[in-house]
């Protein structure tokens, strides 16, 4: 996935290691659920991954941000992930 810096129009690569199942953006974080059973939290200002969580699921639904927690829907289960301060 490629983003664009608004300041100068430079492309920014926001990559993972598998196809995307679900993508959500909250604050400074992009949350990329992948088809290999992982969720990446990527800082959209730096394009660097801030965390990786194993969900064990191939398909994901929309996430929900509540306070400093991210609720992930992953094939019949809900997972809670604390959002790092760098993504808030």
Phi and psi in radians as a Rosetta constraint file:
Dihedral C 1 N 2 CA 2 C 2 CIRCULARHARMONIC -2.109 0.35
Dihedral N 2 CA 2 C 2 N 3 CIRCULARHARMONIC 2.323 0.35
Dihedral C 2 N 3 CA 3 C 3 CIRCULARHARMONIC -1.895 0.35
Dihedral N 3 CA 3 C 3 N 4 CIRCULARHARMONIC 3.073 0.35
Dihedral C 3 N 4 CA 4 C 4 CIRCULARHARMONIC -2.302 0.35
Dihedral N 4 CA 4 C 4 N 5 CIRCULARHARMONIC 2.263 0.35
Dihedral C 4 N 5 CA 5 C 5 CIRCULARHARMONIC -1.235 0.35
Dihedral N 5 CA 5 C 5 N 6 CIRCULARHARMONIC 2.190 0.35
Dihedral C 5 N 6 CA 6 C 6 CIRCULARHARMONIC -1.235 0.35
Dihedral N 6 CA 6 C 6 N 7 CIRCULARHARMONIC -0.475 0.35
Dihedral C 6 N 7 CA 7 C 7 CIRCULARHARMONIC -1.131 0.35
Dihedral N 7 CA 7 C 7 N 8 CIRCULARHARMONIC -0.712 0.35
Dihedral C 7 N 8 CA 8 C 8 CIRCULARHARMONIC -2.347 0.35
Dihedral N 8 CA 8 C 8 N 9 CIRCULARHARMONIC 0.040 0.35
Dihedral C 8 N 9 CA 9 C 9 CIRCULARHARMONIC 1.350 0.35
Dihedral N 9 CA 9 C 9 N 10 CIRCULARHARMONIC 0.113 0.35
Dihedral C 9 N 10 CA 10 C 10 CIRCULARHARMONIC -1.230 0.35
Dihedral N 10 CA 10 C 10 N 11 CIRCULARHARMONIC 2.331 0.35
Dihedral C 10 N 11 CA 11 C 11 CIRCULARHARMONIC -1.229 0.35
Dihedral N 11 CA 11 C 11 N 12 CIRCULARHARMONIC 2.580 0.35
Dihedral C 11 N 12 CA 12 C 12 CIRCULARHARMONIC -2.230 0.35
Dihedral N 12 CA 12 C 12 N 13 CIRCULARHARMONIC 2.192 0.35
Dihedral C 12 N 13 CA 13 C 13 CIRCULARHARMONIC -1.496 0.35
Dihedral N 13 CA 13 C 13 N 14 CIRCULARHARMONIC 2.119 0.35
Dihedral C 13 N 14 CA 14 C 14 CIRCULARHARMONIC -1.966 0.35
Dihedral N 14 CA 14 C 14 N 15 CIRCULARHARMONIC 1.471 0.35
Dihedral C 14 N 15 CA 15 C 15 CIRCULARHARMONIC -1.837 0.35
Dihedral N 15 CA 15 C 15 N 16 CIRCULARHARMONIC 2.779 0.35
Dihedral C 15 N 16 CA 16 C 16 CIRCULARHARMONIC -2.315 0.35
Dihedral N 16 CA 16 C 16 N 17 CIRCULARHARMONIC -2.891 0.35
Dihedral C 16 N 17 CA 17 C 17 CIRCULARHARMONIC -2.061 0.35
Dihedral N 17 CA 17 C 17 N 18 CIRCULARHARMONIC 0.251 0.35
Dihedral C 17 N 18 CA 18 C 18 CIRCULARHARMONIC -2.754 0.35
Dihedral N 18 CA 18 C 18 N 19 CIRCULARHARMONIC 2.869 0.35
Dihedral C 18 N 19 CA 19 C 19 CIRCULARHARMONIC -1.059 0.35
Dihedral N 19 CA 19 C 19 N 20 CIRCULARHARMONIC 2.636 0.35
Dihedral C 19 N 20 CA 20 C 20 CIRCULARHARMONIC -1.393 0.35
Dihedral N 20 CA 20 C 20 N 21 CIRCULARHARMONIC 2.360 0.35
Dihedral C 20 N 21 CA 21 C 21 CIRCULARHARMONIC -1.747 0.35
Dihedral N 21 CA 21 C 21 N 22 CIRCULARHARMONIC -0.672 0.35
Dihedral C 21 N 22 CA 22 C 22 CIRCULARHARMONIC -2.685 0.35
Dihedral N 22 CA 22 C 22 N 23 CIRCULARHARMONIC 2.522 0.35
Dihedral C 22 N 23 CA 23 C 23 CIRCULARHARMONIC -2.377 0.35
Dihedral N 23 CA 23 C 23 N 24 CIRCULARHARMONIC 2.254 0.35
Dihedral C 23 N 24 CA 24 C 24 CIRCULARHARMONIC -2.369 0.35
Dihedral N 24 CA 24 C 24 N 25 CIRCULARHARMONIC 2.609 0.35
Dihedral C 24 N 25 CA 25 C 25 CIRCULARHARMONIC -2.212 0.35
Dihedral N 25 CA 25 C 25 N 26 CIRCULARHARMONIC 2.218 0.35
Dihedral C 25 N 26 CA 26 C 26 CIRCULARHARMONIC -2.400 0.35
Dihedral N 26 CA 26 C 26 N 27 CIRCULARHARMONIC 2.203 0.35
Dihedral C 26 N 27 CA 27 C 27 CIRCULARHARMONIC 1.030 0.35
Dihedral N 27 CA 27 C 27 N 28 CIRCULARHARMONIC -2.223 0.35
Dihedral C 27 N 28 CA 28 C 28 CIRCULARHARMONIC -1.598 0.35
Dihedral N 28 CA 28 C 28 N 29 CIRCULARHARMONIC 0.102 0.35
Dihedral C 28 N 29 CA 29 C 29 CIRCULARHARMONIC -1.941 0.35
Dihedral N 29 CA 29 C 29 N 30 CIRCULARHARMONIC 2.442 0.35
Dihedral C 29 N 30 CA 30 C 30 CIRCULARHARMONIC -1.943 0.35
Dihedral N 30 CA 30 C 30 N 31 CIRCULARHARMONIC 2.209 0.35
Dihedral C 30 N 31 CA 31 C 31 CIRCULARHARMONIC -1.910 0.35
Dihedral N 31 CA 31 C 31 N 32 CIRCULARHARMONIC 1.941 0.35
Dihedral C 31 N 32 CA 32 C 32 CIRCULARHARMONIC -1.928 0.35
Dihedral N 32 CA 32 C 32 N 33 CIRCULARHARMONIC 1.804 0.35
Dihedral C 32 N 33 CA 33 C 33 CIRCULARHARMONIC -1.471 0.35
Dihedral N 33 CA 33 C 33 N 34 CIRCULARHARMONIC 2.266 0.35
Dihedral C 33 N 34 CA 34 C 34 CIRCULARHARMONIC -1.980 0.35
Dihedral N 34 CA 34 C 34 N 35 CIRCULARHARMONIC 2.777 0.35
Dihedral C 34 N 35 CA 35 C 35 CIRCULARHARMONIC -1.269 0.35
Dihedral N 35 CA 35 C 35 N 36 CIRCULARHARMONIC -0.056 0.35
Dihedral C 35 N 36 CA 36 C 36 CIRCULARHARMONIC -1.706 0.35
Dihedral N 36 CA 36 C 36 N 37 CIRCULARHARMONIC 0.194 0.35
Dihedral C 36 N 37 CA 37 C 37 CIRCULARHARMONIC 1.500 0.35
Dihedral N 37 CA 37 C 37 N 38 CIRCULARHARMONIC 0.415 0.35
Dihedral C 37 N 38 CA 38 C 38 CIRCULARHARMONIC -2.210 0.35
Dihedral N 38 CA 38 C 38 N 39 CIRCULARHARMONIC 2.717 0.35
Dihedral C 38 N 39 CA 39 C 39 CIRCULARHARMONIC -2.112 0.35
Dihedral N 39 CA 39 C 39 N 40 CIRCULARHARMONIC 2.190 0.35
Dihedral C 39 N 40 CA 40 C 40 CIRCULARHARMONIC -1.840 0.35
Dihedral N 40 CA 40 C 40 N 41 CIRCULARHARMONIC 2.363 0.35
Dihedral C 40 N 41 CA 41 C 41 CIRCULARHARMONIC -1.811 0.35
Dihedral N 41 CA 41 C 41 N 42 CIRCULARHARMONIC 1.983 0.35
Dihedral C 41 N 42 CA 42 C 42 CIRCULARHARMONIC -1.994 0.35
Dihedral N 42 CA 42 C 42 N 43 CIRCULARHARMONIC 2.293 0.35
Dihedral C 42 N 43 CA 43 C 43 CIRCULARHARMONIC -1.313 0.35
Dihedral N 43 CA 43 C 43 N 44 CIRCULARHARMONIC 2.021 0.35
Dihedral C 43 N 44 CA 44 C 44 CIRCULARHARMONIC -1.319 0.35
Dihedral N 44 CA 44 C 44 N 45 CIRCULARHARMONIC -0.213 0.35
Dihedral C 44 N 45 CA 45 C 45 CIRCULARHARMONIC -1.428 0.35
Dihedral N 45 CA 45 C 45 N 46 CIRCULARHARMONIC -0.553 0.35
Dihedral C 45 N 46 CA 46 C 46 CIRCULARHARMONIC -1.909 0.35
Dihedral N 46 CA 46 C 46 N 47 CIRCULARHARMONIC -0.249 0.35
Dihedral C 46 N 47 CA 47 C 47 CIRCULARHARMONIC 1.137 0.35
Dihedral N 47 CA 47 C 47 N 48 CIRCULARHARMONIC 0.342 0.35
Dihedral C 47 N 48 CA 48 C 48 CIRCULARHARMONIC -1.836 0.35
Dihedral N 48 CA 48 C 48 N 49 CIRCULARHARMONIC 2.431 0.35
Dihedral C 48 N 49 CA 49 C 49 CIRCULARHARMONIC -1.118 0.35
Dihedral N 49 CA 49 C 49 N 50 CIRCULARHARMONIC 2.362 0.35
Dihedral C 49 N 50 CA 50 C 50 CIRCULARHARMONIC -1.734 0.35
Dihedral N 50 CA 50 C 50 N 51 CIRCULARHARMONIC -0.511 0.35
Dihedral C 50 N 51 CA 51 C 51 CIRCULARHARMONIC -2.794 0.35
Dihedral N 51 CA 51 C 51 N 52 CIRCULARHARMONIC 2.861 0.35
Dihedral C 51 N 52 CA 52 C 52 CIRCULARHARMONIC -2.405 0.35
Dihedral N 52 CA 52 C 52 N 53 CIRCULARHARMONIC 2.306 0.35
Dihedral C 52 N 53 CA 53 C 53 CIRCULARHARMONIC -2.199 0.35
Dihedral N 53 CA 53 C 53 N 54 CIRCULARHARMONIC 2.365 0.35
Dihedral C 53 N 54 CA 54 C 54 CIRCULARHARMONIC -1.501 0.35
Dihedral N 54 CA 54 C 54 N 55 CIRCULARHARMONIC 2.079 0.35
Dihedral C 54 N 55 CA 55 C 55 CIRCULARHARMONIC -1.672 0.35
Dihedral N 55 CA 55 C 55 N 56 CIRCULARHARMONIC -0.396 0.35
Dihedral C 55 N 56 CA 56 C 56 CIRCULARHARMONIC 1.284 0.35
Dihedral N 56 CA 56 C 56 N 57 CIRCULARHARMONIC 0.220 0.35
Dihedral C 56 N 57 CA 57 C 57 CIRCULARHARMONIC -2.139 0.35
Dihedral N 57 CA 57 C 57 N 58 CIRCULARHARMONIC 2.585 0.35
Dihedral C 57 N 58 CA 58 C 58 CIRCULARHARMONIC -1.506 0.35
Dihedral N 58 CA 58 C 58 N 59 CIRCULARHARMONIC -0.641 0.35
Dihedral C 58 N 59 CA 59 C 59 CIRCULARHARMONIC -2.016 0.35
Dihedral N 59 CA 59 C 59 N 60 CIRCULARHARMONIC 2.500 0.35
Dihedral C 59 N 60 CA 60 C 60 CIRCULARHARMONIC -2.316 0.35
Dihedral N 60 CA 60 C 60 N 61 CIRCULARHARMONIC 2.656 0.35
Dihedral C 60 N 61 CA 61 C 61 CIRCULARHARMONIC -1.827 0.35
Dihedral N 61 CA 61 C 61 N 62 CIRCULARHARMONIC -3.105 0.35
Dihedral C 61 N 62 CA 62 C 62 CIRCULARHARMONIC -0.988 0.35
Dihedral N 62 CA 62 C 62 N 63 CIRCULARHARMONIC 2.562 0.35
Dihedral C 62 N 63 CA 63 C 63 CIRCULARHARMONIC -1.612 0.35
Dihedral N 63 CA 63 C 63 N 64 CIRCULARHARMONIC 2.892 0.35
Dihedral C 63 N 64 CA 64 C 64 CIRCULARHARMONIC -2.255 0.35
Dihedral N 64 CA 64 C 64 N 65 CIRCULARHARMONIC 2.281 0.35
Dihedral C 64 N 65 CA 65 C 65 CIRCULARHARMONIC -1.785 0.35
Dihedral N 65 CA 65 C 65 N 66 CIRCULARHARMONIC 2.219 0.35
Dihedral C 65 N 66 CA 66 C 66 CIRCULARHARMONIC -2.383 0.35
Dihedral N 66 CA 66 C 66 N 67 CIRCULARHARMONIC 1.968 0.35
Dihedral C 66 N 67 CA 67 C 67 CIRCULARHARMONIC 1.109 0.35
Dihedral N 67 CA 67 C 67 N 68 CIRCULARHARMONIC -2.178 0.35
Dihedral C 67 N 68 CA 68 C 68 CIRCULARHARMONIC -1.842 0.35
Dihedral N 68 CA 68 C 68 N 69 CIRCULARHARMONIC 0.406 0.35
Dihedral C 68 N 69 CA 69 C 69 CIRCULARHARMONIC -2.047 0.35
Dihedral N 69 CA 69 C 69 N 70 CIRCULARHARMONIC 2.574 0.35
Dihedral C 69 N 70 CA 70 C 70 CIRCULARHARMONIC -2.007 0.35
Dihedral N 70 CA 70 C 70 N 71 CIRCULARHARMONIC 2.183 0.35
Dihedral C 70 N 71 CA 71 C 71 CIRCULARHARMONIC -1.740 0.35
Dihedral N 71 CA 71 C 71 N 72 CIRCULARHARMONIC 2.151 0.35
Dihedral C 71 N 72 CA 72 C 72 CIRCULARHARMONIC -1.946 0.35
Dihedral N 72 CA 72 C 72 N 73 CIRCULARHARMONIC 2.217 0.35
Dihedral C 72 N 73 CA 73 C 73 CIRCULARHARMONIC -1.655 0.35
Dihedral N 73 CA 73 C 73 N 74 CIRCULARHARMONIC 2.042 0.35
Dihedral C 73 N 74 CA 74 C 74 CIRCULARHARMONIC -2.383 0.35
Dihedral N 74 CA 74 C 74 N 75 CIRCULARHARMONIC 1.690 0.35
Dihedral C 74 N 75 CA 75 C 75 CIRCULARHARMONIC 0.716 0.35
Dihedral N 75 CA 75 C 75 N 76 CIRCULARHARMONIC 1.208 0.35
Dihedral C 75 N 76 CA 76 C 76 CIRCULARHARMONIC 1.455 0.35
Dihedral N 76 CA 76 C 76 N 77 CIRCULARHARMONIC 0.154 0.35
Dihedral C 76 N 77 CA 77 C 77 CIRCULARHARMONIC -2.463 0.35
Dihedral N 77 CA 77 C 77 N 78 CIRCULARHARMONIC 2.742 0.35
Dihedral C 77 N 78 CA 78 C 78 CIRCULARHARMONIC -2.001 0.35
Dihedral N 78 CA 78 C 78 N 79 CIRCULARHARMONIC 2.337 0.35
Dihedral C 78 N 79 CA 79 C 79 CIRCULARHARMONIC -2.106 0.35
Dihedral N 79 CA 79 C 79 N 80 CIRCULARHARMONIC 2.411 0.35
Dihedral C 79 N 80 CA 80 C 80 CIRCULARHARMONIC -1.813 0.35
Dihedral N 80 CA 80 C 80 N 81 CIRCULARHARMONIC 2.288 0.35
Dihedral C 80 N 81 CA 81 C 81 CIRCULARHARMONIC -2.247 0.35
Dihedral N 81 CA 81 C 81 N 82 CIRCULARHARMONIC 2.216 0.35
Dihedral C 81 N 82 CA 82 C 82 CIRCULARHARMONIC -1.291 0.35
Dihedral N 82 CA 82 C 82 N 83 CIRCULARHARMONIC 2.249 0.35
Dihedral C 82 N 83 CA 83 C 83 CIRCULARHARMONIC -1.431 0.35
Dihedral N 83 CA 83 C 83 N 84 CIRCULARHARMONIC 2.202 0.35
Dihedral C 83 N 84 CA 84 C 84 CIRCULARHARMONIC -1.079 0.35
Dihedral N 84 CA 84 C 84 N 85 CIRCULARHARMONIC 2.633 0.35
Dihedral C 84 N 85 CA 85 C 85 CIRCULARHARMONIC -1.001 0.35
Dihedral N 85 CA 85 C 85 N 86 CIRCULARHARMONIC -0.541 0.35
Dihedral C 85 N 86 CA 86 C 86 CIRCULARHARMONIC -1.166 0.35
Dihedral N 86 CA 86 C 86 N 87 CIRCULARHARMONIC -0.279 0.35
Dihedral C 86 N 87 CA 87 C 87 CIRCULARHARMONIC -1.816 0.35
Dihedral N 87 CA 87 C 87 N 88 CIRCULARHARMONIC -0.098 0.35
